[in-house]
Amino acid sequence: MSGISREEESYHAFVTARYAALRRTAYVLTGNHHDAEDLLQTSLMKAAGVWGRISERPEPYVRRVMYHENISRWRRRRVAEEPLGAHDVVRDDDSERSWERLMLTDALARLTPKQRTVLVLRYYEDLTEAQAAAVMGVRPGTIKSQTRHALMRLRQVAPDLLARADPVPEAAET
């Protein structure tokens, strides 16, 4: 007898299989490797506490906890941090993708956690409006309006970045 219960084995198997993907999402949510690790660890600890109840479908629970914890952490901190601006970084012509990634990181840092969460759910996690609403515990209309506000904010802080990604002119939008 190994001394490890089936529940513990199931939890360890889940963490082993999904840790990397969950860590990537945590990073996109926080924009910082240290905060991402903290966010993921907190979420996994909460999942461990209710594992018997969620073990059939743990990933949606863990992701929901991550999204809500990130917003809660931001509200608690509210430290006025100035994100690294794209103008503060030396641009190397051979690193266009790195430059775009820096611009995107800077732009995402200027969104509220809720706006960033909506964009992560919709475009990084590729969830529908209804699925994103279920994860966040809001109505689909809230997802639509938050997405619209987040994209408007991105257009303000990084117009060049969005112009590359969205070939549709703004006049054609509704």
C-alpha positions in Angstrom: 0.0 0.0 0.0 1.5 3.3 -1.1 -0.2 5.5 1.4 -1.6 7.8 -1.3 -5.4 7.8 -1.8 -7.0 7.7 -5.2 -8.2 11.2 -4.6 -4.6 12.4 -4.1 -3.4 10.4 -7.1 -6.1 12.0 -9.2 -5.1 15.4 -8.1 -1.4 14.8 -8.8 -2.2 13.4 -12.2 -4.3 16.5 -13.0 -1.6 18.9 -11.9 1.1 17.0 -13.7 -0.9 17.0 -17.0 -2.3 20.5 -16.9 0.3 22.6 -15.0 2.1 24.1 -18.1 -1.1 25.1 -19.8 -2.5 26.6 -16.6 0.7 28.5 -16.0 0.6 30.0 -19.5 -2.9 31.3 -18.8 -1.9 32.6 -15.4 1.0 34.5 -17.1 -1.3 36.0 -19.7 -3.7 37.1 -16.9 -1.0 38.7 -14.7 1.7 39.7 -17.2 4.3 38.7 -14.6 6.0 35.3 -14.1 6.1 35.6 -10.3 2.5 36.7 -10.0 1.5 33.9 -12.4 3.1 31.3 -10.2 1.5 32.7 -7.1 -1.9 32.9 -8.8 -1.7 29.3 -10.1 -0.5 27.9 -6.7 -3.4 29.7 -4.9 -5.8 28.3 -7.4 -4.5 24.8 -7.2 -4.6 24.9 -3.4 -8.2 25.9 -3.5 -8.9 23.1 -5.9 -7.2 20.6 -3.7 -9.5 21.6 -0.8 -12.6 20.7 -2.8 -11.1 17.9 -5.0 -13.7 15.3 -4.1 -16.4 17.6 -5.4 -14.6 18.8 -8.6 -12.5 15.8 -9.6 -14.7 14.9 -12.6 -14.1 18.2 -14.2 -11.4 20.1 -12.4 -10.0 22.4 -15.1 -13.0 24.7 -15.5 -13.0 25.1 -11.7 -9.3 25.9 -11.5 -9.5 28.4 -14.4 -12.6 30.1 -12.8 -10.7 30.4 -9.5 -7.7 31.9 -11.4 -9.8 34.5 -13.1 -11.6 35.5 -9.9 -8.4 35.4 -7.8 -6.6 37.6 -10.2 -9.3 40.3 -10.1 -9.4 40.0 -6.3 -5.6 40.3 -5.9 -5.6 43.4 -8.1 -8.3 45.0 -6.0 -6.4 44.3 -2.8 -3.1 45.7 -4.1 -4.1 48.7 -6.2 -0.5 49.8 -6.1 0.2 52.5 -8.7 2.6 50.6 -10.9 3.8 52.1 -14.1 4.0 49.3 -16.7 7.0 49.2 -18.9 6.3 51.3 -21.9 7.1 50.2 -25.4 9.0 53.5 -25.8 11.3 52.3 -22.9 12.5 49.3 -24.9 15.2 49.4 -27.6 13.9 48.0 -30.8 15.9 45.6 -32.8 14.7 45.3 -36.4 15.4 41.5 -36.4 13.1 40.9 -33.5 9.7 42.0 -34.8 7.8 39.3 -33.0 9.5 40.2 -29.8 8.7 43.8 -30.3 5.0 42.9 -30.9 5.0 40.7 -27.8 6.4 43.6 -25.7 3.8 46.0 -27.1 1.0 43.5 -26.4 2.3 42.9 -22.8 2.4 46.6 -22.2 -1.0 47.2 -23.7 -2.6 44.3 -21.7 -1.0 45.7 -18.5 -3.0 48.9 -19.1 -6.3 47.1 -19.0 -8.3 46.4 -15.9 -8.0 42.8 -14.7 -11.7 42.2 -15.7 -11.0 43.5 -19.3 -7.8 41.4 -19.5 -9.7 38.4 -18.2 -12.4 38.8 -20.8 -9.8 39.0 -23.6 -7.9 36.0 -22.3 -11.1 34.0 -22.1 -12.4 35.0 -25.6 -9.2 35.1 -27.6 -6.5 33.1 -25.8 -8.8 30.4 -24.4 -11.1 30.7 -27.4 -14.3 30.5 -25.4 -17.6 31.6 -26.7 -19.4 34.6 -25.1 -21.7 32.2 -23.2 -18.8 30.1 -22.0 -16.8 33.1 -20.9 -19.9 34.4 -19.1 -20.3 31.1 -17.3 -16.7 31.1 -16.2 -16.9 34.7 -14.9 -20.4 34.3 -13.4 -21.8 37.2 -15.5 -24.3 37.5 -18.3 -23.2 37.2 -22.0 -24.0 40.9 -22.5 -21.4 41.8 -19.9 -18.8 39.8 -21.8 -19.8 41.7 -25.0 -19.5 45.1 -23.4 -16.3 44.3 -21.5 -14.8 42.9 -24.8 -15.8 46.1 -26.6 -14.3 48.3 -23.9 -11.1 46.3 -23.7 -10.6 46.5 -27.5 -11.3 50.2 -27.5 -8.7 50.6 -24.7 -6.2 48.5 -26.7 -6.8 50.7 -29.7 -5.9 53.7 -27.6 -2.8 52.4 -26.0 -1.4 50.3 -28.9 -3.1 51.4 -32.2 -0.3 50.0 -34.3 -0.5 46.6 -32.7 -4.3 46.3 -33.3 -4.0 47.6 -36.8 -1.7 44.7 -37.6 -4.0 42.1 -36.1 -7.4 43.6 -37.2 -7.4 44.4 -41.0 -11.0 45.7 -40.7 -11.1 49.5 -40.6 -12.7 51.0 -37.6 -15.3 52.7 -39.7 -16.7 49.3 -40.7 -17.3 48.3 -37.0 -20.7 48.5 -35.4 
